[in-house]
Amino acid sequence: MQHRTMAWRRVALSALGMLSMLGAACGFADMDLSCRGDQDCLDSELCHPDEQECVRRCATADECYEARPKCQPLSNWDTTKICTT
C-alpha cells in the first residue's frame, strides 16, 4: 500500500512540474517586458520611450487588459494610443 502511495506522489509531482513548464512556455509566468526599441516587442506593442517597457497599442479601451485598462495617447506630441494605468 505504501508503495502505491509513493507512486502517486511521484505522478502528482511530475504533473505539477509539467504544468509549471507549460505555464512558463505559454507566457503565464512573470515575463520580462523590458525593451530597448520596438523590435524587442510584439507587433501589437511598442517600446515605451520613458519606461523602457513593451506596452500594447490600442484604438479603444476594449483592446486593453486589466493591468493597463485605459487607452490614451503616448504623450502630448505623440498621438499613438497605448494601454495605460
C-alpha positions in Angstrom: 0.0 0.0 0.0 2.8 2.4 0.9 4.5 1.7 -2.5 1.3 2.7 -4.3 1.1 6.0 -2.3 4.7 6.8 -3.2 4.0 6.1 -6.9 1.0 8.5 -6.9 3.1 11.2 -5.2 5.7 10.9 -8.0 2.9 11.2 -10.6 1.5 14.2 -8.9 4.9 16.0 -8.6 5.6 15.2 -12.2 2.3 16.7 -13.3 2.9 19.8 -11.3 6.4 20.2 -12.9 4.9 19.8 -16.3 2.2 22.4 -15.6 4.9 24.8 -14.3 6.9 24.4 -17.5 3.8 24.7 -19.7 2.8 27.9 -17.9 6.2 29.4 -18.5 6.2 28.4 -22.1 2.7 29.8 -22.7 3.6 33.1 -21.0 1.7 32.6 -17.8 4.8 33.1 -15.6 6.2 36.6 -14.9 7.5 37.9 -18.1 10.3 40.5 -18.7 8.7 43.3 -20.6 11.8 45.5 -20.7 12.9 46.7 -24.1 15.4 49.0 -25.9 13.3 49.5 -29.0 10.2 48.5 -30.8 12.0 45.5 -32.3 12.1 43.9 -28.8 8.3 43.9 -28.6 5.4 42.1 -30.3 3.9 43.6 -33.5 0.9 44.8 -31.4 3.2 46.6 -28.9 5.8 49.4 -28.8 8.6 50.2 -26.5 7.6 53.0 -24.2 10.4 55.6 -24.5 10.4 56.6 -20.8 9.6 53.3 -19.1 11.6 51.1 -21.5 8.8 48.5 -21.3 6.7 47.0 -24.0 3.2 48.4 -24.0 0.2 47.4 -26.1 -1.1 49.7 -28.9 -4.8 50.3 -28.9 -7.6 52.2 -30.5 -10.2 51.8 -27.7 -10.0 50.7 -24.0 -11.7 47.4 -25.1 -8.3 46.3 -26.5 -6.6 46.8 -23.2 -6.2 44.4 -20.3 -6.8 44.6 -16.5 -3.3 45.8 -15.5 -3.5 48.7 -18.0 -7.2 49.4 -18.7 -7.1 52.8 -20.3 -6.3 53.6 -23.9 -4.6 57.0 -24.1 -2.1 58.9 -26.3 1.6 58.1 -25.6 2.3 61.8 -25.0 1.1 65.4 -25.8 3.1 65.3 -29.1 2.7 61.6 -30.0 -0.9 60.6 -30.6 -0.2 56.9 -30.8 -2.6 55.3 -28.3 -1.3 52.8 -25.8 -2.8 50.9 -22.8 -2.0 52.7 -19.6 -3.0 52.6 -15.9 
